[in-house]
Amino acid sequence: MDLSVERAVKMLSGTVSEQVQAAASLSWKAMTANNVSSMLTAVKPLVKALIYSLKRSSPDDEMLMRCLTFETAKTLAYLAEDEMARAIIIREGAVKPIVGLLSSKEMHVQCFAVMAVRILACDPTANVPTAAVVPRMVEMLSSISTEIQSEAAMALANVATVNKEAIGSIVAAGAVPILVKLLSANVEAVVRTEAAGALGRLAYDTSTHRVIVNAGAIGPLCSLLVSRTSDMAEKTSAVMALSHLAYEDEECQEMISSSGAIAPLVQLLRAESEEMQELAAQAICNVTSLTPRNAALAIGCGSIPLLTRLLSTRNCDVQAGVLTSCLS
């Protein structure tokens, strides 16, 4: 049923059946709209409906309540992408019940709960409870749903970015070996991309390097650079992860070189994407900074002419840094 926002908001104060219809209509609008500003009036009643749906229900209306939980969680997950809507979601106290839905027995509810948490985790004002979220997200990395796996990996990456103190908790919860396992060729590309991205975020903290290396991450990350099945998103995540692991870490630099990453990194300086060129240049800089042998390999692979050409087309400190590293 396609309802106007005004009509849907009114129905969110009606019977449970009317609330389900209203939430379903709003979820479709939120999913397809380019701008959800016209839906901001619906956020508060949606939060109220979600909290209401989680109260103990009688057997007669249990199915309707479960539908209401799903539809409101789904709509709030889509709306959370908007900054103003997210502020209302946080202010109205939706974070705790949404986090609670991560433990739902229904996979479709889990899917939108983890999506919402992934978005909320980017916002420091949400105060996402890492003690509750991290262990559940690590469990979700092993879900049979690729969507849940990728969302969980992104959520962990966001938690690690916003709350550096949570990185230790993520590592302690056993995320690293599972993320490394998700880099395998038999895993969906979107999951590999987000797993590599999460490892890259964790590698911002140099104290995690040994754990990541010992879990066997470098080989699979290097493989993503040369695999014919890897798309540019996978390569981007892999380059960033390798770059962070190599930063000021001579042992990692040697291992990355031994895994054959330097030649494909140099090749990525030819990528059409300027972003990829910059990332590849930074990675080469990090991989060669403490190891003259790696610098010589980069030169032998033809990095100097490519970096010189990039410098001539635009001013970039990264390329200049790589040239200095390679030639020093």
C-alpha positions as CSV (number, residue, x, y, z in Angstrom):
1,M,0.0,0.0,0.0
2,D,1.5,3.3,-1.1
3,L,0.6,5.8,1.6
4,S,1.5,9.5,1.9
5,V,4.0,10.3,4.7
6,E,1.3,12.2,6.5
7,R,-1.2,9.3,6.3
8,A,1.5,6.8,7.4
9,V,2.5,8.9,10.4
10,K,-1.2,8.9,11.5
11,M,-1.5,5.2,11.1
12,L,1.6,4.6,13.2
13,S,-0.7,5.7,16.1
14,G,-3.4,3.2,15.1
15,T,-3.8,-0.6,15.5
16,V,-0.9,-3.0,15.1
17,S,-2.1,-3.9,11.7
18,E,-2.2,-0.3,10.6
19,Q,1.3,0.3,12.1
20,V,2.6,-2.6,10.0
21,Q,1.0,-1.2,6.8
22,A,2.4,2.3,7.6
23,A,5.9,1.1,8.3
24,A,6.0,-1.1,5.2
25,S,4.9,1.9,3.0
26,L,7.6,4.1,4.7
27,S,10.3,1.5,4.2
28,W,9.7,1.5,0.5
29,K,9.8,5.2,0.3
30,A,13.0,5.3,2.4
31,M,14.6,2.7,0.2
32,T,13.8,4.4,-3.1
33,A,13.9,8.1,-2.2
34,N,16.9,10.3,-3.2
35,N,16.0,12.7,-0.4
36,V,14.2,11.6,2.8
37,S,13.8,15.1,4.3
38,S,10.1,14.8,3.7
39,M,10.1,11.7,6.0
40,L,11.7,13.2,9.0
41,T,8.3,13.6,10.7
42,A,7.9,9.8,10.6
43,V,11.2,9.0,12.4
44,K,10.0,9.5,16.0
45,P,6.7,7.5,15.6
46,L,8.7,4.7,13.9
47,V,11.0,4.5,16.9
48,K,8.0,4.4,19.2
49,A,6.5,1.6,17.0
50,L,9.7,-0.4,17.1
51,I,10.0,-0.2,20.9
52,Y,6.3,-1.1,21.2
53,S,6.8,-4.1,18.9
54,L,9.5,-5.5,21.2
55,K,7.2,-5.7,24.2
56,R,5.8,-9.0,25.2
57,S,2.8,-9.8,23.0
58,S,-0.1,-12.3,23.3
59,P,-0.2,-15.3,20.9
60,D,-3.0,-13.6,19.0
61,D,-0.9,-10.7,17.8
62,E,2.6,-12.3,17.9
63,M,2.9,-12.5,14.1
64,L,1.8,-8.9,13.6
65,M,4.2,-7.7,16.3
66,R,7.1,-9.6,14.5
67,C,6.1,-8.0,11.2
68,L,6.1,-4.6,12.9
69,T,9.5,-5.2,14.3
70,F,10.9,-6.1,10.9
71,E,9.2,-3.2,9.0
72,T,10.2,-0.6,11.5
73,A,13.8,-1.9,11.8
74,K,14.1,-2.0,8.0
75,T,12.8,1.6,7.6
76,L,15.0,3.0,10.4
77,A,18.0,1.3,8.8
78,Y,17.4,3.1,5.5
79,L,16.6,6.4,7.2
80,A,19.7,6.3,9.3
81,E,21.8,7.1,6.2
82,D,20.4,10.6,6.5
83,E,22.2,12.8,9.1
84,M,19.1,14.5,10.3
85,A,17.1,11.3,10.5
86,R,20.0,9.6,12.3
87,A,20.1,12.4,14.9
88,I,16.4,11.8,15.7
89,I,16.9,8.0,15.8
90,I,19.6,8.5,18.4
91,R,17.8,11.1,20.4
92,E,14.6,9.0,20.6
93,G,16.5,6.1,22.2
94,A,16.5,3.7,19.3
95,V,20.1,2.6,19.5
96,K,19.7,0.1,22.4
97,P,16.6,-1.7,20.9
98,I,18.3,-1.8,17.4
99,V,21.4,-3.3,19.0
100,G,19.2,-5.8,20.8
101,L,17.8,-7.0,17.4
102,L,21.3,-8.2,16.4
103,S,20.3,-11.3,18.5
104,S,17.0,-11.8,16.7
105,K,16.3,-15.4,15.7
106,E,15.0,-14.1,12.4
107,M,17.8,-13.5,9.8
108,H,15.9,-10.8,7.9
109,V,15.6,-8.8,11.1
110,Q,19.3,-9.4,11.9
111,C,20.2,-8.1,8.4
112,F,18.6,-4.7,8.9
113,A,19.7,-4.5,12.5
114,V,23.3,-4.9,11.5
115,M,22.9,-2.5,8.6
116,A,21.5,0.1,11.1
117,V,24.3,-0.5,13.6
118,R,26.9,-0.2,10.8
119,I,25.6,3.2,10.0
120,L,25.1,4.3,13.6
121,A,28.7,3.2,14.5
122,C,30.0,6.0,12.2
123,D,28.3,8.6,14.5
124,P,30.2,9.2,17.8
125,T,27.0,10.7,19.3
126,A,25.3,7.3,18.9
127,N,27.5,5.8,21.6
128,V,27.1,2.4,20.2
129,P,27.8,-0.1,23.0
130,T,30.9,-1.8,21.7
131,A,30.9,-4.4,24.5
132,A,27.6,-5.7,23.3
133,V,28.1,-5.1,19.6
134,V,31.6,-6.4,18.9
135,P,31.1,-10.0,20.0
136,R,27.9,-10.3,18.1
137,M,29.4,-8.7,14.9
138,V,32.3,-11.2,15.1
139,E,29.7,-14.0,15.3
140,M,27.9,-12.6,12.3
141,L,31.1,-12.8,10.2
142,S,30.3,-16.5,10.0
143,S,26.7,-16.1,9.0
144,I,25.3,-18.0,6.0
145,S,24.1,-14.7,4.7
146,T,26.7,-12.8,2.6
147,E,24.8,-9.6,3.2
148,I,25.1,-10.0,7.0
149,Q,28.8,-11.0,6.7
150,S,29.6,-7.9,4.6
151,E,27.6,-5.6,6.9
152,A,29.2,-7.0,10.0
153,A,32.7,-6.5,8.5
154,M,31.8,-2.9,7.7
155,A,30.4,-2.4,11.1
156,L,33.6,-3.6,12.8
157,A,35.6,-1.3,10.5
158,N,33.4,1.6,11.5
159,V,33.6,0.8,15.2
160,A,37.4,0.6,14.9
161,T,37.5,4.0,13.1
162,V,35.4,5.9,15.5
163,N,36.6,4.3,18.7
164,K,40.3,3.4,18.6
165,E,40.0,1.8,22.0
166,A,37.6,-0.8,20.6
167,I,40.3,-2.2,18.3
168,G,41.7,-4.3,21.1
169,S,38.2,-5.7,21.9
170,I,37.7,-6.6,18.2
171,V,41.0,-8.4,18.1
172,A,40.3,-10.2,21.4
173,A,36.9,-11.3,20.2
174,G,38.6,-13.3,17.4
175,A,37.7,-11.2,14.4
176,V,41.1,-11.3,12.7
177,P,41.3,-15.0,11.7
178,I,37.7,-15.0,10.5
179,L,38.3,-11.9,8.4
180,V,41.4,-13.5,6.9
181,K,39.3,-16.6,6.1
182,L,36.8,-14.4,4.3
183,L,39.5,-13.3,1.8
184,S,39.3,-16.7,0.2
185,A,38.5,-17.0,-3.5
186,N,35.4,-19.1,-2.8
187,V,33.8,-16.2,-0.8
188,E,31.6,-13.6,-2.5
189,A,33.4,-10.6,-3.8
190,V,31.5,-8.1,-1.7
191,V,32.4,-10.0,1.5
192,R,36.1,-10.2,0.5
193,T,36.1,-6.5,-0.1
194,E,34.7,-5.6,3.3
195,A,36.8,-8.2,5.1
196,A,40.0,-6.6,3.6
197,G,38.6,-3.2,4.5
198,A,38.1,-4.2,8.1
199,L,41.6,-5.7,8.3
200,G,42.9,-2.4,6.9
201,R,41.1,-0.4,9.6
202,L,42.5,-2.6,12.3
203,A,46.0,-2.3,10.8
204,Y,45.8,1.5,11.5
205,D,46.9,0.4,15.0
206,T,50.4,-1.0,14.6
207,S,49.9,-3.1,17.7
208,T,47.6,-5.3,15.6
209,H,50.2,-6.1,12.9
210,R,51.6,-9.2,14.5
211,V,48.1,-10.7,15.0
212,I,47.0,-9.9,11.5
213,V,50.3,-11.3,10.0
214,N,50.2,-14.4,12.2
215,A,46.6,-15.1,11.0
216,G,48.1,-15.3,7.5
217,A,46.5,-12.1,6.0
218,I,49.4,-10.9,3.8
219,G,49.3,-13.8,1.3
220,P,45.5,-13.5,0.6
221,L,45.6,-9.7,0.5
222,C,48.4,-9.8,-2.1
223,S,46.5,-12.4,-4.1
224,L,43.6,-10.0,-4.4
225,L,45.9,-7.6,-6.3
226,V,46.6,-10.1,-9.1
227,S,43.4,-12.2,-9.1
228,R,41.5,-12.0,-12.4
229,T,38.2,-12.3,-10.4
230,S,39.0,-9.3,-8.1
231,D,37.2,-6.1,-9.0
232,M,38.5,-2.7,-8.3
233,A,36.7,-2.4,-5.0
234,E,38.5,-5.5,-3.7
235,K,41.9,-4.3,-5.0
236,T,41.3,-0.9,-3.3
237,S,40.6,-2.6,0.1
238,A,43.6,-4.9,-0.3
239,V,45.9,-2.0,-1.3
240,M,44.8,0.0,1.8
241,A,45.3,-3.0,4.1
242,L,48.7,-3.7,2.8
243,S,49.7,-0.1,3.0
244,H,48.7,0.2,6.6
245,L,50.4,-3.1,7.5
246,A,53.7,-1.9,5.8
247,Y,53.7,1.5,7.6
248,E,56.9,1.7,9.7
249,D,57.0,-2.1,9.9
250,E,60.1,-3.7,8.3
251,E,59.0,-7.2,8.8
252,C,55.7,-6.6,7.1
253,Q,57.4,-4.8,4.3
254,E,59.6,-7.9,3.7
255,M,56.6,-10.3,3.8
256,I,54.6,-8.1,1.4
257,S,57.5,-8.1,-1.0
258,S,58.1,-11.8,-0.7
259,S,54.4,-12.4,-1.5
260,G,54.9,-10.7,-4.9
261,A,53.0,-7.5,-4.2
262,I,55.4,-4.9,-5.5
263,A,54.9,-5.5,-9.2
264,P,51.1,-5.4,-9.1
265,L,51.3,-2.3,-6.9
266,V,53.4,-0.6,-9.5
267,Q,51.0,-1.7,-12.2
268,L,48.1,-0.1,-10.3
269,L,49.9,3.3,-10.8
270,R,48.4,2.9,-14.4
271,A,44.9,2.5,-13.1
272,E,42.2,4.8,-14.6
273,S,41.1,5.9,-11.1
274,E,43.1,8.7,-9.6
275,E,42.2,7.4,-6.2
276,M,43.7,4.1,-7.0
277,Q,46.9,5.7,-8.3
278,E,47.2,7.7,-5.1
279,L,46.6,4.6,-2.9
280,A,49.1,2.5,-4.9
281,A,51.7,5.3,-4.6
282,Q,51.2,5.5,-0.8
283,A,51.4,1.7,-0.5
284,I,54.7,1.7,-2.5
285,C,56.0,4.4,-0.3
286,N,55.2,2.4,2.9
287,V,56.5,-0.9,1.5
288,T,59.8,0.6,0.5
289,S,60.4,3.1,3.3
290,L,62.6,0.8,5.5
291,T,63.8,-1.8,2.9
292,P,66.3,-0.8,0.2
293,R,65.7,-4.1,-1.5
294,N,62.0,-3.3,-1.9
295,A,62.9,0.1,-3.3
296,A,65.1,-1.6,-5.9
297,L,62.3,-3.9,-6.8
298,A,59.9,-1.1,-7.3
299,I,62.4,0.7,-9.5
300,G,63.0,-2.5,-11.5
301,C,59.2,-2.8,-12.1
302,G,59.2,0.6,-13.7
303,S,57.8,2.8,-10.9
304,I,60.0,5.8,-11.5
305,P,58.6,6.8,-15.0
306,L,55.0,6.2,-13.8
307,L,55.5,8.3,-10.6
308,T,57.3,11.0,-12.6
309,R,54.4,11.1,-15.0
310,L,51.9,11.4,-12.2
311,L,53.9,14.2,-10.7
312,S,53.9,16.1,-13.9
313,T,50.1,15.9,-14.3
314,R,49.3,17.0,-10.7
315,N,51.0,18.1,-7.6
316,C,51.1,15.2,-5.1
317,D,53.2,14.9,-2.0
318,V,52.6,11.1,-2.0
319,Q,54.3,10.5,-5.4
320,A,57.1,12.8,-4.4
321,G,57.6,10.8,-1.2
322,V,57.7,7.5,-3.1
323,L,60.3,8.9,-5.5
324,T,62.4,10.0,-2.5
325,S,62.0,6.6,-0.9
326,C,62.9,4.7,-4.0
327,L,65.9,6.8,-4.9
328,S,67.3,7.2,-1.4
